Amino acid sequence: MDTSSSCPSTMSSSRHPWKKSSRSKPVSSLSLPLEGKSSKEGAWFDVHSILQHRVNETGEGEVEVSFKGFSSSNNEWLDPHASLRLQSKPCDESDCVLVLLGDLVLCFQETRNQSLHFDAEVVGVKRRRHDVRGCRCRFLVKFYHDGTQHCVPLGKISRRPETESRAHVSEQKRQTTEDEKSKVVFRHHPTPRPTVRSPAAGAPADPASRAAGFRSDARVMT
């Protein structure tokens, strides 16, 4: 059943990237990295493509999505406003300082029954010195879906795209600090200039001067 004609006009493509184009291209062809929240587990999965959209019984728009690594039997109809968003970014060592207290993150939770990614809040941070193994900091997170708290390493945390501007600001500050340090080093350690010093009084003359003196004395003696 074709439901494209029943989609409300308010779902314009300029405001909602999940709306299918006139050629019915899946959103994955537009290179938009998305993740969707499954209504079954309440966890977030990477979206492979958006297949179609419809209006449900309550008049709300829904989209059918397929998830990466799963068969079509796991496709779901999701609310694009509440259960569809840009993909979170997995943290690497350079992102350690960007994870702050109170941040909303996507965190990997491992239990006896399942290992999935859920929304969580950073409620505690313990900074440690990095070594050859990488970042050794620990982050205390509180999961929204069950209220439990876990102490996790940086590798289990993914940052939300909303904090990406913080990364640019941090990089600008780091570059500014390095520039200021280079200016200070240059100011306190100028390049030495070569200087010509005159011989001190009573200092022995060079061999050529002494030879000229001997020749002068010889002429006086004759």
C-alpha positions as CSV (number, residue, x, y, z in Angstrom):
1,M,0.0,0.0,0.0
2,D,1.4,3.4,-1.0
3,T,1.2,5.8,1.9
4,S,3.3,8.6,0.5
5,S,0.3,10.6,-0.5
6,S,-1.1,10.5,3.0
7,C,2.0,12.0,4.6
8,P,1.1,15.5,6.0
9,S,2.5,18.5,4.3
10,T,4.2,19.7,7.5
11,M,6.9,16.9,7.0
12,S,8.9,18.9,4.5
13,S,12.2,17.6,3.4
14,S,14.0,20.7,4.5
15,R,13.0,20.1,8.2
16,H,12.9,16.3,8.1
17,P,15.8,14.5,6.3
18,W,14.0,11.2,6.7
19,K,11.2,12.2,4.2
20,K,11.6,10.3,0.9
21,S,12.4,12.4,-2.1
22,S,10.3,12.4,-5.3
23,R,12.4,9.5,-6.6
24,S,11.8,7.5,-3.4
25,K,15.5,7.3,-2.5
26,P,16.3,5.8,0.9
27,V,17.9,8.3,3.3
28,S,21.1,6.3,3.4
29,S,21.8,7.4,-0.2
30,L,22.0,11.0,1.1
31,S,24.9,10.1,3.4
32,L,23.1,11.0,6.6
33,P,24.5,8.8,9.4
34,L,21.5,8.1,11.7
35,E,20.7,6.0,14.6
36,G,17.3,4.7,15.7
37,K,15.9,3.8,19.1
38,S,14.3,0.3,19.0
39,S,10.9,0.1,20.6
40,K,11.7,-3.5,21.7
41,E,14.9,-3.0,23.7
42,G,14.9,0.7,24.1
43,A,18.5,0.7,22.8
44,W,20.0,2.6,19.9
45,F,21.2,1.0,16.7
46,D,22.8,2.4,13.5
47,V,20.2,2.9,10.8
48,H,20.9,1.3,7.4
49,S,18.2,3.0,5.5
50,I,14.7,4.5,5.8
51,L,12.3,2.5,3.6
52,Q,9.0,4.4,3.8
53,H,6.8,6.6,5.9
54,R,3.2,6.6,7.0
55,V,0.6,8.3,9.3
56,N,-0.5,6.1,12.2
57,E,-3.9,5.9,13.8
58,T,-3.3,8.9,16.0
59,G,-2.2,11.1,13.0
60,E,1.5,11.0,13.8
61,G,4.1,10.4,11.2
62,E,6.2,7.3,11.3
63,V,9.1,5.9,9.3
64,E,10.1,2.3,8.6
65,V,13.8,1.8,9.2
66,S,16.2,-1.1,8.7
67,F,19.2,-1.5,11.0
68,K,22.7,-2.2,10.1
69,G,23.7,-5.9,10.6
70,F,20.1,-7.1,11.0
71,S,17.7,-8.8,8.6
72,S,14.5,-7.3,7.3
73,S,12.5,-9.1,10.0
74,N,14.0,-6.6,12.5
75,N,12.7,-3.6,10.7
76,E,10.7,-1.2,12.8
77,W,8.3,1.7,12.5
78,L,9.7,4.6,14.5
79,D,8.7,8.1,15.6
80,P,11.2,10.3,13.7
81,H,11.0,13.0,16.3
82,A,11.7,10.8,19.3
83,S,13.5,7.8,18.0
84,L,15.6,9.0,15.1
85,R,18.7,11.2,15.3
86,L,22.2,11.7,14.0
87,Q,24.7,9.0,15.0
88,S,26.8,9.4,18.1
89,K,30.5,9.6,17.7
90,P,32.7,6.9,19.5
91,C,35.3,8.5,21.7
92,D,39.0,8.2,21.2
93,E,41.9,9.3,23.4
94,S,41.8,12.9,22.2
95,D,38.1,13.1,23.2
96,C,38.8,12.4,26.9
97,V,38.8,16.0,28.0
98,L,35.6,16.7,26.0
99,V,33.5,14.3,28.2
100,L,32.3,16.4,31.1
101,L,30.1,16.1,34.1
102,G,26.4,16.3,33.1
103,D,26.9,15.3,29.5
104,L,24.3,13.2,27.7
105,V,26.2,10.3,26.1
106,L,25.5,7.0,24.4
107,C,27.0,4.3,26.5
108,F,27.6,0.6,26.0
109,Q,26.0,-1.5,28.8
110,E,27.0,-5.1,29.3
111,T,24.7,-7.4,31.4
112,R,24.2,-11.1,31.7
113,N,21.3,-10.9,29.3
114,Q,22.3,-8.3,26.7
115,S,25.0,-5.9,25.6
116,L,23.5,-2.8,24.0
117,H,23.9,1.0,23.7
118,F,21.7,3.2,25.8
119,D,21.4,6.9,26.7
120,A,23.1,7.8,29.9
121,E,24.3,10.9,31.8
122,V,27.8,11.4,33.1
123,V,27.5,11.9,36.9
124,G,31.1,11.4,37.8
125,V,34.6,11.8,36.3
126,K,37.9,10.4,37.6
127,R,40.9,11.7,35.6
128,R,44.0,9.5,35.4
129,R,47.3,9.9,33.7
130,H,47.4,8.4,30.3
131,D,50.1,5.8,29.5
132,V,51.1,3.5,26.6
133,R,47.7,1.7,27.0
134,G,45.9,5.0,26.2
135,C,43.3,6.8,28.3
136,R,42.9,5.3,31.8
137,C,40.2,7.8,33.0
138,R,36.9,6.4,34.4
139,F,33.4,7.8,34.0
140,L,30.4,7.2,36.2
141,V,27.3,7.1,34.1
142,K,23.6,6.8,35.0
143,F,21.5,5.0,32.4
144,Y,18.1,6.5,31.7
145,H,16.3,3.3,30.9
146,D,16.8,1.6,34.2
147,G,18.4,4.2,36.5
148,T,21.5,2.0,37.2
149,Q,25.0,3.5,37.5
150,H,28.2,2.0,36.1
151,C,31.8,3.1,36.1
152,V,33.0,2.7,32.5
153,P,36.2,3.5,30.5
154,L,36.3,6.0,27.7
155,G,36.0,3.2,25.1
156,K,32.4,2.5,26.0
157,I,31.2,6.1,25.6
158,S,30.0,7.8,22.4
159,R,29.6,11.6,22.3
160,R,26.5,13.2,21.0
161,P,26.9,15.5,17.9
162,E,25.6,18.4,20.0
163,T,29.0,18.5,21.8
164,E,31.0,18.7,18.5
165,S,31.3,22.5,18.8
166,R,33.0,21.9,22.2
167,A,35.7,20.0,20.3
168,H,36.4,22.9,17.9
169,V,36.6,25.4,20.8
170,S,39.0,23.1,22.7
171,E,41.2,22.8,19.6
172,Q,41.3,26.5,19.1
173,K,42.3,27.1,22.7
174,R,45.0,24.5,22.5
175,Q,46.4,26.1,19.3
176,T,46.2,29.6,20.9
177,T,48.1,28.3,24.0
178,E,50.8,26.7,21.8
179,D,51.2,30.0,19.9
180,E,51.6,32.0,23.1
181,K,54.2,29.6,24.4
182,S,56.2,29.9,21.2
183,K,56.1,33.7,21.5
184,V,57.4,33.5,25.1
185,V,60.2,31.2,24.2
186,F,61.3,33.5,21.4
187,R,61.2,36.6,23.6
188,H,63.3,35.1,26.4
189,H,65.7,33.3,24.1
190,P,66.7,35.6,21.2
191,T,69.1,34.4,18.6
192,P,72.7,35.3,19.8
193,R,74.5,37.8,17.6
194,P,78.3,37.5,16.9
195,T,80.4,40.1,18.7
196,V,84.0,41.3,18.1
197,R,86.0,41.8,21.3
198,S,89.2,43.9,21.5
199,P,92.2,42.3,23.3
200,A,92.4,43.2,26.9
201,A,95.2,45.4,28.1
202,G,98.5,43.5,28.7
203,A,97.3,40.5,26.7
204,P,99.8,38.9,24.5
205,A,99.6,39.8,20.9
206,D,99.1,37.3,18.1
207,P,102.2,35.6,16.5
208,A,102.1,38.0,13.5
209,S,102.3,41.0,15.7
210,R,105.2,39.6,17.7
211,A,107.2,38.8,14.5
212,A,106.7,42.4,13.3
213,G,108.0,43.6,16.6
214,F,111.1,41.5,16.4
215,R,111.9,42.8,12.9
216,S,111.6,46.4,14.1
217,D,114.0,45.7,17.0
218,A,116.5,44.2,14.7
219,R,116.6,47.3,12.5
220,V,117.2,49.5,15.6
221,M,120.1,47.3,16.8
222,T,121.9,47.6,13.4
